[in-house]
Amino acid sequence: MAVSVSVLALLTLAACGTESGSGDGDGGEGGGGTVRSDVPVTGVPWSVDSVTAGGTTTEAPPGARLEIDAKGRATGDLGCNRVSADARVDGDRITVKRAVTTEMACDQNVQKFEQALLRVLNGELTAELSGRKLTLTAPDGDRVALSEEPPAALLGTRWEVGTLLDGKKATAVPADLPAGSVPYLTLSKDGTVQGNSGCNTFRATAEAGDKTITFGPAAGTRKLCAEPAMEVERAVLAALDGRAAYTVEGGTLTLTAADGQGLAATAAAPRGPRTLPDGG
């Protein structure tokens, strides 16, 4: 596997005066709601919309997310790499320090976005919540725009696999897999699952319950690929073998089989990174 992500050292956070849930503002997209001073940001999955740094606003790539959980851990996806950080939440102030990231090779545009985001998420930020929109603003005016992320639908969503799980070990799917070999799965209402396991396409039965999915034997194509893709394929198919527990949190699906084999996947989004004029 090209890049191994052992369990990241998640740093303890102090979360003061916060609670889970959405803000009370009645403004939706586009603002206009009540801005709260005691901002409830913990326990909410936030999708990163854009970052503004040095007067330039860059739209986030698909899968960029940030969350501070109820236990006081800040984790997220930058668009390619994962991040954990030491953060302190105090009223409408969030202080972020000592971010730790994985070191995957990424698309150049995504890399630039990640670098800009990490520059802004460093130090004390002012949090403003309007409806389901959260803005984190640095003293120099640089800012990150986020939206509260509703849970993606389990069925009908294209889930793109980004992380492979083996007990307590998490391994990132290599970013340099050949085109058409990025693993994904889509569960359908007819009780089937289909997708790509990293090399071959596959199809199987999939009986979804409230907390578990029971997968039948997979059938698919039988072409041979380079070893990194075949290694991913073996891990994906191991996670989709028999009964697996699942959770959907925001746009992230996690599947874990009884033997600890599993995967984490994000809901595919139709947008991509692009640079806009400030305020565009």
C-alpha positions as CSV (number, residue, x, y, z in Angstrom):
1,M,0.0,0.0,0.0
2,A,1.5,3.3,-1.0
3,V,0.5,5.3,2.1
4,S,-0.3,3.9,5.5
5,V,-2.2,6.0,8.0
6,S,-1.8,4.5,11.5
7,V,-4.3,5.8,14.0
8,L,-3.7,9.6,14.2
9,A,-2.8,11.0,17.5
10,L,-5.9,12.9,18.4
11,L,-5.3,15.7,20.9
12,T,-7.7,16.4,23.7
13,L,-9.9,19.5,23.3
14,A,-11.7,21.6,25.8
15,A,-15.2,22.3,24.7
16,C,-16.8,25.0,26.9
17,G,-20.3,26.3,26.6
18,T,-21.2,24.2,23.6
19,E,-23.7,21.6,22.7
20,S,-24.6,19.5,19.6
21,G,-27.1,20.5,17.0
22,S,-27.9,23.3,14.6
23,G,-28.1,27.0,15.4
24,D,-31.5,28.6,16.0
25,G,-31.1,31.1,13.2
26,D,-33.9,31.0,10.6
27,G,-31.6,31.9,7.7
28,G,-30.6,29.1,5.4
29,E,-28.2,29.3,2.5
30,G,-27.2,32.8,1.7
31,G,-27.3,34.0,5.3
32,G,-29.8,36.3,6.9
33,G,-30.4,34.2,10.1
34,T,-29.6,35.0,13.6
35,V,-25.9,34.9,14.4
36,R,-25.3,33.3,17.8
37,S,-22.4,34.3,20.1
38,D,-22.4,31.0,22.0
39,V,-21.9,28.8,18.9
40,P,-22.8,25.1,19.1
41,V,-20.2,23.5,16.9
42,T,-19.3,20.2,18.6
43,G,-20.8,17.0,17.5
44,V,-21.8,18.4,14.1
45,P,-20.4,17.2,10.8
46,W,-19.4,20.3,8.8
47,S,-18.8,20.2,5.1
48,V,-16.1,22.8,4.1
49,D,-17.5,25.0,1.3
50,S,-14.6,27.3,0.7
51,V,-11.5,29.0,2.1
52,T,-10.6,32.7,1.6
53,A,-6.9,33.5,2.1
54,G,-5.1,36.6,0.9
55,G,-8.2,37.9,-0.8
56,T,-8.8,34.8,-3.0
57,T,-11.7,32.4,-2.3
58,T,-11.2,28.8,-3.4
59,E,-14.1,26.4,-3.4
60,A,-13.4,23.2,-1.5
61,P,-12.9,19.8,-3.3
62,P,-15.4,17.0,-2.7
63,G,-15.1,15.4,0.7
64,A,-13.6,18.3,2.6
65,R,-15.0,18.0,6.1
66,L,-14.4,19.0,9.7
67,E,-15.8,17.9,13.0
68,I,-15.2,18.4,16.7
69,D,-16.9,15.5,18.5
70,A,-18.6,15.5,21.9
71,K,-15.5,13.9,23.4
72,G,-13.3,16.9,22.4
73,R,-11.5,15.6,19.3
74,A,-11.1,17.6,16.1
75,T,-10.7,15.6,12.9
76,G,-11.5,16.1,9.3
77,D,-10.7,15.6,5.6
78,L,-8.9,18.3,3.8
79,G,-9.9,17.0,0.4
80,C,-7.1,14.5,0.0
81,N,-5.4,14.2,3.3
82,R,-6.8,13.8,6.8
83,V,-6.2,16.1,9.7
84,S,-6.4,16.1,13.5
85,A,-5.7,19.2,15.7
86,D,-5.6,20.6,19.1
87,A,-8.5,23.0,19.4
88,R,-10.2,24.9,22.2
89,V,-13.8,26.0,21.9
90,D,-14.8,28.9,24.2
91,G,-18.1,30.7,23.4
92,D,-17.7,32.1,19.8
93,R,-13.9,31.6,19.8
94,I,-12.1,28.5,18.5
95,T,-8.4,28.2,18.9
96,V,-6.7,25.7,16.6
97,K,-3.1,24.6,17.1
98,R,-0.7,21.9,16.1
99,A,-2.5,20.3,13.2
100,V,-1.3,16.9,12.2
101,T,-2.0,15.6,8.7
102,T,-1.3,12.6,6.6
103,E,1.1,13.1,3.7
104,M,-0.6,11.7,0.6
105,A,0.4,12.9,-2.9
106,C,-2.6,14.9,-4.1
107,D,-3.8,16.8,-7.2
108,Q,-2.0,20.1,-7.4
109,N,-5.2,22.2,-7.1
110,V,-6.3,20.1,-4.1
111,Q,-2.8,20.6,-2.5
112,K,-3.1,24.4,-2.9
113,F,-6.6,24.3,-1.2
114,E,-5.3,22.2,1.7
115,Q,-2.4,24.5,2.2
116,A,-4.6,27.6,2.3
117,L,-7.1,25.8,4.7
118,L,-4.3,24.9,7.1
119,R,-3.0,28.4,7.1
120,V,-6.4,29.7,8.1
121,L,-7.1,27.0,10.7
122,N,-4.2,28.1,12.8
123,G,-4.7,30.2,15.9
124,E,-7.8,31.9,17.3
125,L,-10.8,32.1,15.0
126,T,-14.2,33.8,15.5
127,A,-17.1,31.5,14.8
128,E,-20.4,32.8,13.5
129,L,-23.4,30.6,12.9
130,S,-26.3,31.6,10.7
131,G,-28.9,28.9,10.1
132,R,-26.9,25.9,8.9
133,K,-23.9,28.0,7.8
134,L,-20.7,28.4,9.9
135,T,-18.0,30.9,9.2
136,L,-14.6,30.8,11.0
137,T,-12.7,34.1,10.6
138,A,-9.1,34.8,11.5
139,P,-8.0,38.2,12.8
140,D,-6.6,39.2,9.4
141,G,-10.0,38.5,7.7
142,D,-9.1,35.2,6.2
143,R,-12.0,32.8,6.7
144,V,-13.4,29.3,6.2
145,A,-17.0,28.8,5.1
146,L,-18.8,25.6,6.2
147,S,-22.2,24.1,6.1
148,E,-23.9,21.6,8.5
149,E,-23.8,18.3,6.6
150,P,-27.1,16.4,6.5
151,P,-26.7,12.6,6.6
152,A,-26.4,11.2,3.1
153,A,-28.8,8.5,2.1
154,L,-27.5,5.0,2.6
155,L,-29.2,3.8,-0.5
156,G,-28.7,5.3,-3.9
157,T,-25.5,7.2,-2.9
158,R,-22.2,6.6,-4.7
159,W,-19.9,5.9,-1.7
160,E,-16.2,6.5,-2.7
161,V,-13.8,4.5,-0.5
162,G,-11.0,6.5,1.0
163,T,-9.9,4.5,4.0
164,L,-9.4,0.8,4.6
165,L,-9.8,-0.5,8.2
166,D,-8.2,-3.5,9.9
167,G,-8.9,-3.5,13.6
168,K,-7.4,-0.3,15.0
169,K,-5.3,0.3,11.9
170,A,-6.5,2.7,9.2
171,T,-4.9,2.8,5.7
172,A,-5.6,5.4,3.1
173,V,-6.4,4.2,-0.4
174,P,-3.5,5.3,-2.7
175,A,-4.2,8.5,-4.5
176,D,-2.4,7.3,-7.6
177,L,-4.6,4.4,-8.6
178,P,-5.3,4.2,-12.4
179,A,-8.3,6.1,-13.7
180,G,-11.4,3.9,-13.3
181,S,-9.9,2.0,-10.4
182,V,-11.0,4.2,-7.5
183,P,-13.1,1.9,-5.3
184,Y,-16.7,2.8,-4.7
185,L,-20.0,1.1,-3.9
186,T,-23.7,2.0,-4.4
187,L,-26.4,0.2,-2.5
188,S,-29.8,0.0,-4.2
189,K,-33.4,-0.4,-3.0
190,D,-33.6,-3.7,-4.8
191,G,-31.3,-5.3,-2.2
192,T,-28.1,-5.2,-4.3
193,V,-24.7,-3.5,-4.2
194,Q,-22.5,-2.7,-7.2
195,G,-19.3,-0.8,-7.7
196,N,-15.6,-1.1,-8.3
197,S,-13.4,-2.8,-5.7
198,G,-10.1,-1.2,-6.9
199,C,-9.5,-3.2,-10.0
200,N,-12.7,-5.0,-11.0
201,T,-16.3,-4.1,-11.1
202,F,-18.5,-6.2,-8.9
203,R,-22.1,-6.9,-7.9
204,A,-23.7,-8.7,-4.9
205,T,-26.8,-8.9,-2.8
206,A,-26.9,-6.5,0.1
207,E,-29.7,-6.7,2.8
208,A,-29.6,-3.5,4.8
209,G,-31.1,-3.2,8.3
210,D,-31.0,-0.4,10.8
211,K,-27.4,-1.1,11.9
212,T,-26.1,-3.9,9.8
213,I,-25.8,-4.9,6.1
214,T,-25.5,-8.5,5.0
215,F,-23.6,-8.9,1.8
216,G,-23.8,-12.0,-0.4
217,P,-20.9,-13.4,-2.5
218,A,-19.6,-10.9,-5.0
219,A,-19.5,-11.6,-8.7
220,G,-17.6,-9.4,-11.2
221,T,-14.9,-9.0,-13.8
222,R,-11.6,-10.9,-13.4
223,K,-8.9,-8.6,-14.9
224,L,-5.5,-8.3,-13.3
225,C,-4.1,-5.0,-12.1
226,A,-0.9,-3.7,-10.5
227,E,-0.4,-4.9,-7.0
228,P,-1.5,-1.7,-5.2
229,A,-4.9,-1.9,-6.9
230,M,-5.1,-5.6,-6.2
231,E,-4.3,-5.0,-2.5
232,V,-7.1,-2.4,-2.3
233,E,-9.4,-4.8,-4.0
234,R,-8.8,-7.6,-1.5
235,A,-9.4,-5.3,1.4
236,V,-12.6,-3.9,0.0
237,L,-14.0,-7.3,-0.8
238,A,-13.1,-8.5,2.7
239,A,-15.2,-5.7,4.2
240,L,-18.1,-6.7,1.9
241,D,-18.2,-10.3,2.9
242,G,-21.1,-11.4,5.1
243,R,-22.6,-9.2,7.8
244,A,-21.0,-5.8,8.6
245,A,-22.1,-3.1,11.0
246,Y,-22.5,0.4,9.5
247,T,-22.9,4.0,10.5
248,V,-23.7,7.0,8.3
249,E,-22.4,10.3,9.8
250,G,-23.0,13.3,7.6
251,G,-21.4,12.3,4.3
252,T,-19.3,9.4,5.6
253,L,-20.2,5.7,5.6
254,T,-18.3,3.3,7.8
255,L,-18.6,-0.4,7.4
256,T,-17.0,-2.9,9.8
257,A,-17.1,-6.7,9.6
258,A,-17.0,-9.0,12.6
259,D,-13.3,-9.7,12.0
260,G,-12.4,-6.0,12.1
261,Q,-12.1,-5.6,8.3
262,G,-13.8,-2.5,7.1
263,L,-13.8,0.7,5.1
264,A,-14.8,4.3,5.3
265,A,-16.3,6.0,2.3
266,T,-17.6,9.5,1.5
267,A,-20.6,10.5,-0.5
268,A,-19.6,11.6,-4.0
269,A,-20.2,15.2,-4.6
270,P,-20.7,16.9,-8.0
271,R,-18.4,19.8,-7.4
272,G,-14.7,20.3,-7.7
273,P,-12.0,22.9,-6.7
274,R,-11.9,26.2,-8.6
275,T,-10.6,29.6,-7.8
276,L,-13.0,32.5,-7.6
277,P,-12.6,36.3,-7.1
278,D,-13.1,37.3,-3.5
279,G,-16.8,37.3,-2.7
280,G,-17.5,35.5,-6.0
